[in-house]
């Protein structure tokens, strides 16, 4: 597993999330208004390397061996030295653990073995830390040098859909809230589907939103992520990740 720092400005993400960090949980039907920002001109995706040690592009990752197939990248205001001393990603008890003792820090694990156009990524994640302040993010269509899509799910119930662009940073596509998130030291199941230009999210088996339209990224790798805002430390464990044909 290699580690990389994204050298980007986090102002757009941090300001937007900070404004909503104290929001109470809203109804699932809440639709964010006036949230779509200008997006860069659409371009064709960069060809990706399909070399893999898996027998099939559809698989269940149970984190029982190593993290050799996962590439760690992170967004943080901290120095590399501070990041290395205050965060950890490791395997233990059949899961991959994220320990983050820094504010405004997001850690991503991208699996760069298969490139997908249409894909579903589902996982089970448990909050084992002292605070109910973590952000959990399924990722699809990560294309090196271009960007990715992610749903960001706050422990408070706030949910946002982003497109990350390596030139322009985080671009908010939509936002709202969910009452289906289990609070506190609890386990949640999240599933993200990327089908054509439609992006959907399921929270504990219930559809949150569907049929978002965005055509900037058409294929790429999958990933998982956890992060903090101004309340930390956090500790979460991803017990498994399943990649399937949607």
C-alpha positions as CSV (number, residue, x, y, z in Angstrom):
1,X,0.0,0.0,0.0
2,X,1.5,3.3,-1.1
3,X,0.6,6.7,0.4
4,X,0.1,9.9,-1.4
5,X,-0.9,13.5,-0.4
6,X,-3.3,15.4,-2.5
7,X,-1.9,18.9,-2.9
8,X,-5.2,20.7,-3.2
9,X,-7.1,23.6,-1.5
10,X,-9.8,22.3,0.8
11,X,-11.7,25.5,1.2
12,X,-14.8,24.5,-0.7
13,X,-15.2,21.2,1.1
14,X,-14.4,22.5,4.6
15,X,-16.6,25.6,4.4
16,X,-19.6,23.7,3.0
17,X,-19.3,20.8,5.4
18,X,-18.6,23.1,8.4
19,X,-21.8,25.1,7.6
20,X,-23.8,21.9,7.9
21,X,-21.9,20.2,10.7
22,X,-24.3,21.4,13.3
23,X,-27.4,20.5,11.3
24,X,-29.9,18.2,12.9
25,X,-31.0,15.2,10.9
26,X,-33.4,16.1,8.2
27,X,-36.1,14.0,6.4
28,X,-34.9,11.8,3.5
29,X,-37.0,13.8,1.1
30,X,-35.0,17.0,1.8
31,X,-33.5,18.2,-1.4
32,X,-30.6,20.8,-1.3
33,X,-31.4,23.8,-3.4
34,X,-29.0,25.9,-5.4
35,X,-26.1,23.6,-4.7
36,X,-24.8,22.7,-8.2
37,X,-21.7,24.6,-9.1
38,X,-20.1,25.1,-12.5
39,X,-18.2,22.1,-13.7
40,X,-15.2,21.8,-16.0
41,X,-15.7,20.9,-19.7
42,X,-16.4,17.2,-20.1
43,X,-13.5,15.1,-21.3
44,X,-12.9,11.5,-22.1
45,X,-11.6,9.3,-19.3
46,X,-8.0,8.4,-19.0
47,X,-7.3,4.7,-20.0
48,X,-6.7,2.7,-16.8
49,X,-4.6,-0.4,-16.1
50,X,-6.7,-3.5,-15.5
51,X,-3.9,-5.6,-14.1
52,X,-5.2,-7.5,-11.0
53,X,-4.6,-10.3,-8.6
54,X,-8.3,-11.0,-8.3
55,X,-10.0,-13.7,-10.4
56,X,-12.9,-11.5,-11.3
57,X,-13.8,-7.8,-11.3
58,X,-16.7,-8.7,-8.9
59,X,-15.5,-9.7,-5.5
60,X,-15.9,-9.5,-1.8
61,X,-13.0,-7.9,0.1
62,X,-12.8,-9.1,3.7
63,X,-9.5,-7.6,4.6
64,X,-8.0,-10.9,5.9
65,X,-4.6,-10.8,4.1
66,X,-3.0,-7.4,3.4
67,X,-3.6,-4.0,1.8
68,X,-1.3,-4.5,-1.2
69,X,-4.2,-3.9,-3.6
70,X,-5.2,-0.6,-2.0
71,X,-3.6,2.8,-2.5
72,X,-3.8,5.2,0.4
73,X,-4.2,8.9,-0.4
74,X,-5.2,11.7,1.9
75,X,-6.4,15.3,2.2
76,X,-5.2,17.3,5.2
77,X,-3.9,20.6,6.3
78,X,-1.3,18.8,8.4
79,X,2.3,18.3,7.4
80,X,3.4,14.9,6.2
81,X,5.2,14.3,9.5
82,X,2.1,15.3,11.6
83,X,-0.1,13.1,9.4
84,X,2.1,10.1,9.8
85,X,2.2,10.5,13.6
86,X,-1.5,11.2,14.1
87,X,-3.2,8.8,11.7
88,X,-3.1,5.1,11.0
89,X,-4.7,2.7,8.5
90,X,-4.2,-1.0,9.4
91,X,-5.7,-4.5,9.4
92,X,-7.0,-6.0,12.6
93,X,-9.8,-8.5,13.5
94,X,-10.9,-9.0,9.9
95,X,-11.4,-5.4,9.0
96,X,-9.5,-2.3,7.9
97,X,-9.3,0.4,10.6
98,X,-9.0,4.2,10.2
99,X,-7.6,6.1,13.2
100,X,-7.6,9.9,12.7
101,X,-6.4,12.3,15.4
102,X,-6.4,15.4,13.3
103,X,-9.0,18.0,12.2
104,X,-10.1,18.4,8.6
105,X,-8.5,15.2,7.4
106,X,-9.8,12.6,4.9
107,X,-8.2,9.3,4.2
108,X,-9.0,7.4,1.0
109,X,-8.2,3.8,0.0
110,X,-8.5,3.3,-3.8
111,X,-8.4,-0.2,-5.3
112,X,-6.7,0.3,-8.7
113,X,-7.0,-3.3,-10.0
114,X,-10.1,-2.9,-12.1
115,X,-11.6,0.0,-13.9
116,X,-15.4,0.1,-14.0
117,X,-18.0,2.0,-16.0
118,X,-21.1,0.6,-14.2
119,X,-20.5,-0.6,-10.7
120,X,-22.0,-1.1,-7.2
121,X,-19.8,-0.7,-4.1
122,X,-21.3,-1.8,-0.8
123,X,-19.7,-2.0,2.6
124,X,-20.3,-2.4,6.3
125,X,-18.6,0.2,8.6
126,X,-18.6,0.5,12.4
127,X,-17.9,3.5,14.5
128,X,-15.7,2.4,17.4
129,X,-14.3,5.8,18.4
130,X,-15.2,8.2,21.2
131,X,-17.2,10.7,19.1
132,X,-20.1,10.5,16.7
133,X,-18.5,12.8,14.3
134,X,-17.1,10.7,11.5
135,X,-17.7,11.1,7.7
136,X,-18.0,8.0,5.6
137,X,-17.6,8.1,1.9
138,X,-18.1,5.4,-0.8
139,X,-16.2,6.3,-4.1
140,X,-16.6,5.3,-7.7
141,X,-14.9,6.3,-11.0
142,X,-11.7,7.5,-9.5
143,X,-9.5,8.5,-12.4
144,X,-5.9,9.5,-11.6
145,X,-5.3,13.1,-12.6
146,X,-9.0,13.8,-13.2
147,X,-11.2,13.0,-10.1
148,X,-14.0,10.8,-8.7
149,X,-17.5,10.7,-7.4
150,X,-18.3,10.3,-3.7
151,X,-21.3,10.3,-1.3
152,X,-20.3,11.9,2.0
153,X,-22.4,10.6,4.9
154,X,-22.0,12.5,8.2
155,X,-22.8,10.8,11.5
156,X,-25.3,13.6,12.2
157,X,-27.4,12.5,9.2
158,X,-26.2,15.0,6.6
159,X,-25.6,13.5,3.2
160,X,-23.9,15.1,0.2
161,X,-22.9,14.0,-3.3
162,X,-19.6,15.4,-4.6
163,X,-17.5,15.3,-7.7
164,X,-13.9,15.8,-6.9
165,X,-11.8,17.5,-9.7
166,X,-8.1,17.6,-9.5
167,X,-8.1,21.2,-10.9
168,X,-11.2,22.7,-9.2
169,X,-11.4,20.6,-6.0
170,X,-14.8,19.5,-4.5
171,X,-17.9,20.3,-6.6
172,X,-21.2,19.8,-4.7
173,X,-23.9,18.1,-6.8
174,X,-26.6,17.7,-4.2
175,X,-27.3,17.4,-0.5
176,X,-29.9,16.5,2.0
177,X,-30.4,14.4,5.2
178,X,-31.3,10.9,6.3
179,X,-32.9,9.4,9.4
180,X,-31.7,5.9,8.5
181,X,-28.2,6.3,9.9
182,X,-27.5,4.4,13.1
183,X,-26.0,6.8,15.6
184,X,-23.2,6.4,18.1
185,X,-21.0,3.3,18.4
186,X,-23.1,1.5,15.8
187,X,-22.7,-0.3,12.4
188,X,-24.1,1.0,9.1
189,X,-24.3,-0.4,5.6
190,X,-23.8,1.8,2.6
191,X,-24.2,1.0,-1.1
192,X,-23.3,3.3,-4.0
193,X,-24.3,2.5,-7.6
194,X,-22.9,4.3,-10.6
195,X,-24.8,3.4,-13.7
196,X,-24.3,5.5,-16.8
197,X,-24.7,9.1,-15.6
198,X,-26.9,8.1,-12.7
199,X,-25.5,8.0,-9.1
200,X,-27.5,6.4,-6.2
201,X,-27.0,5.8,-2.5
202,X,-28.6,3.2,-0.2
203,X,-28.3,3.6,3.6
204,X,-29.0,0.4,5.6
205,X,-30.9,-1.0,2.6
206,X,-33.1,2.0,2.0
207,X,-32.7,4.2,-1.1
208,X,-31.6,7.7,-0.2
209,X,-31.4,9.3,-3.6
210,X,-31.3,8.1,-7.2
211,X,-30.8,9.3,-10.8
212,X,-28.4,12.1,-10.2
213,X,-27.2,13.2,-13.6
214,X,-23.4,13.9,-14.1
215,X,-21.4,12.8,-17.2
216,X,-18.0,14.2,-16.4
217,X,-16.5,10.8,-15.3
218,X,-17.5,7.6,-17.2
219,X,-15.2,5.0,-15.8
220,X,-12.6,4.5,-13.0
221,X,-11.6,2.7,-9.8
222,X,-13.6,2.3,-6.6
223,X,-12.7,3.4,-3.1
224,X,-13.6,3.9,0.5
225,X,-12.9,6.9,2.7
226,X,-13.3,8.2,6.3
227,X,-12.7,11.7,7.6
228,X,-13.0,14.3,10.3
229,X,-14.0,18.0,10.5
230,X,-13.5,19.9,13.8
231,X,-14.4,17.0,16.2
232,X,-11.8,14.3,16.6
233,X,-10.3,11.7,17.1
234,X,-12.3,9.2,15.2
235,X,-11.9,5.5,14.8
236,X,-13.9,3.4,12.3
237,X,-13.5,-0.1,10.9
238,X,-14.7,-1.3,7.5
239,X,-15.6,-4.9,8.0
240,X,-15.9,-5.8,4.3
241,X,-16.4,-4.2,0.9
242,X,-18.3,-5.9,-1.9
243,X,-17.9,-4.9,-5.6
244,X,-20.7,-6.1,-7.8
245,X,-22.4,-5.6,-11.1
246,X,-25.3,-3.2,-10.6
